[in-house]
């Protein structure tokens, strides 16, 4: 089935959000997906200026789903895409969990404008995007999602996940314990609303992370985000949910994060879990064994042209749709 793209936009906080609708040609779908990107300046295609490559997973998924008869909408968050620098002064210090919900609400209603109020809409999220979709579902009193697919979903708090990743990066350093103690003290102060006492002798990457958290442009959002636990909220969702974490994901751990979410949702029969053997954090296929995957290697390959969508992960998404899109 052929497909076509259409540009759409809506406003949040006097900032125009830009998105792409990808839909099958010649038919009106009865169901749609809204894609919700992960953290940082990740754009509508799930690409980032912080990572090389333009082969974004959201664009691949949008086109594959359109070929199967679904409409999809993906959008650039306020802090991403070609207009991010232009938008920055407008949302300086105003970004929050609520502003992310408003971005998502605009996307949902853009889909309704295309398909009408009776269409079914699913969220398809990556990483941090799961947090915003779940929050939207909890607070929205208008059109909610009919189901949710949460890929690379964090089960721990963002603070805990960042600490775990830091530990892995510090393994070979002789002063690893000192750096970790400095980090822990700094994060404790940050979450308590106190200033961080910076130490220029610490690794540049650690200092840059801490400075970014305190940056007025990122507050209050960064503090809200780092304290948030998806596992505290997933059981509140009553529509069907698929949590998908690849076993080659070095950011969300299928055993730790998946386990935390499974424990939280153990009394929720609407939540199911799958862990594809060779899918990475952005659902690309990875042949290398997990223990060989460094952060540098993974980041350089997420959106490289040779990176392919993991077939098992996509099949699991389709299986879930066959069971729930009825």
N, C-alpha and C positions, 0 to 999 in steps of 0.2 A: 504494500500500500504506500502510495506517495504521501508526502507531507509538505507543509508550508509554514513559514515563520511570519509572525506579526509582532510589531513593537507596540507595547502598551506602557502607560505611566499613571502614577497617582502621587498625591502629596502627603508627606508626613513632616510636621514641624516646619512648614514652609520650604521643604526640600522635595524636589521631584524625584521619585523613585522610578527607575527605568527597568523594564522587564521584557522578556521574549515569550510569546505564546507559540508553541509548536503543536500543530494539529494535523490530522489526516485531511487530505484533499478530497472535497466532494461529499463529505458526510458530516453530520452533526453528532459528535460523541455524546454519550450519556454519562460518562465519567471522566474525571480530570485529576491531575496531580499538581500540587504546588510544591516546588522544591525549596528547601531551606538549607542554605549553605552553612559551613562550619565557621570556626573562629577567625579573627583577624580580618584582613582586607580581601577575603575570599569573594570572588565575584559570582555572577549568575551561572557561569559554566563550571564553577568550583575550581577556578584557577586563581593564582595569587601572584602579585609582583615579588613576593618573597621567595617564590619557587620558580625554577625554569620550566618552560613548556606551556603549550596552549591546548593540550589534548584533555580538556576537562571532562570529568565523569558525568556531570549533570547534562551537558550537551549530548553526550553519547546516549545516556538513558532517555532523555527527552525524545530524541529521534527514534530510538528503538520502540518506545511506548507509543509514539504517534503512528508508527507503521502497524501497530496492533489495534489502532482505533481509539486511542486515548488522547485527550488534549492535555498538554502540560504547560505550566508557567514557571519560569525561573527568573530571578530578579537580582540586581545589584543592590546590596545593602548600602546605607548612607556612607559607610566608610570604605566602600569598594567600587570597582569599576572605573571607567575613564573620567568620571566627574568627582571622584573622591576628594581630590585636592581642592576643587572649587567648593565642595560642600562643607569641608572641614570647619571653616569659621562659623557656619550656621548651626552646627550641632556641638560646638565646643563646650564640654561640660554638661551637655544635656542628654547624651545617650544614656539609656537605662534599659532595664528589662522591659519596661512598658513601651519604650520607643520601638523595640524589636517586635513586640506584639502588634503595634500599630502598622509597622511595615508589612507584617504577615497578614493582618486584617485587610489591608489594601489589596494584597495579592488575591486573597480569597474572593473579594467582591469584584475584582477584575475578571475572574473566572465566571462568576455569576452573571456578569454583564454579557459574556460570550454565550453561555449555555442556558441561562435561566435558573430560577430558584430551585427547580426540582432535580438538578443534576447532583451526582455524587462526587464529592471532592475528598481526595486523600492527600495527606502530607507525606512527602518523601524527603527525609532529612539526612544530614551528615554531621556527625560529631556534635559540636555545640548547638547546631540547628535543632537537635532533639529537644533541648531545653526550651527553646522559644516556641516550638510547636506544642509541647505539652502545656506550657504556661498559657498559650492562646486557648487551648482546648478547655482549660480549667476556668478561665475568667470570661471568655466570650459568651455573650447571651444571644447573639444572632446566629449566623450560619457557622456551625461547627464542622469539624472534619468527620467524615464517615468511617475513617480508618487511618492508621498511621504506620508508616514503615520507618523505623529509626535505625539508621546504619552508623556503625562506629560509635554507638551511644556510650557516653560516660556513666558508669555506675557509681564511681566515687565522686567526691567534690573535685572541682577543677584544681584546687589547691593541692589536694592529695596526689592527683595525677601528675601535676607539674613536679612535685617533690620526687615521685617515683622515677620520672624521666631524668631528673637531675642526678639522682643516685647512680643511675646507669652511666651517665656521662662522666661522673667523677671517679669511677672505679680505679683508673690507672694513676690518679694524682696522689702524691704523697701527703698532701694536706687536705684530703677529701673530707675528713671529719670536721676540720676547722671551717671549711667552706659551708658544709651542711648546717653546722650550728649557727653560723652567721645568717644563712638563708632562713632557718626556722625562726630565729629571733626577729628578723626583719618582717617575715610574713605575719607573725603574731602581732607585731605592732601595727602593721597595715590593716589587718582585719579588725583591730580594736579602734581604728580611726586615728592612730597616732603616727607621727612622722617616722620614717625609717632613718636610722643612723647609718649612713653609707660609709663604705670602706673601699677606697680606691685600690687597695692591694688585692682585692678579690677579683676573680676572673671577669673579663669584660662582659661575657654573655650573661652572667648572673647579675651584674650591675645594671646592664641594659634592661633586663627583665624587670627588676625592681623599680627602676626609674620609669619604665612604661606604665607600671601599675599606678604609680603616684601622679602621673601626668594629669593635670586638671582636665585635659581633653577626654580622658578615659573614665573619669569619675562622674557619677556614682556607679557606673556600670561595672567597672572592673572589681569593685568590692562586692557588689551583689553577686556577680558571676562566680567569684572564687569561693564564696561560702555556699553556693547552691549545690544541692544533691538531687539528681534526677530520681534516685531510689526513694526519696521521701515523697515523691509525687506520682510515680507511674501507676500506682494502684488506684489513683483517683480517676483514671481514664476508663470509661465504660465502653468505648467502641473497640473493635478489633485492632490489635497492635502486633506488629512483627518487629522484634529486635534482632538485628543482623550484625554480628561482629565477626570479621574474618580472623582466622587463626594466624594470619601473617600480619596482623595489625599491631604495630609497635607503639601506638598511642593509646588506644582503648584495648585492654587485655580481656580476651574472651572468657578467661577463667575468673579474673578478679572483678572486672566491671560487669561482665555477663552474670557472674555468680551473685553479685550484690543486687542486680536488677531482678534476677530470678527469685531470690529470697524475698524481695520487696513485693513481688507480684505473685507469690505462691498461692494466694487465695483469689487470684483474678484469672479465671479461665479464658478470658478474651485476649490475654497476652501470651504470645508464643515466641520461641527463641530458635535461631539457627546460627551455626558457626561454620561457614564454608572453609574448607581446608586450606585453600591457597589465595584467599582474598585479602588484600591489604586494607588500609584505613579508608581509601577512596574507591574500594570495590574493584581495583585492578588486579589482574592475575599476577601472582608472584611465585616463581619457581624456586628461588633460593630458600634454604632452611631458615627458620626464624632466628636461630642463634647467629646467623651470618648477616643479619640485616642491621646496618648502622643507620643512625639518623641522617647522615650525609647522603648515603646511598639512596635511602628511601625517598628523601625529599627531592633528589635530582631525577627520580624516575616516576613520581606520582603522575605527572602530566606530560611525560615525554611521548613522542609520536609512536614509539614502538610499544607503549603500554596499552594493553588490551583489557576490556571489561572481563571480569571473571565470570565464566559461564555458569558455574555452580551458584554463585550469588544471584545472578540475574534469573536463573531458573527458580530459585527459592522465592524470589519476588513474584514471579508469574504464578507459581503454585499457590501462594498466599492470595493472590488476586482471584484465581479461579474459585477458591473456597469462600471468598468474602465479597467479591463484586457481583452480587446476584440481585 
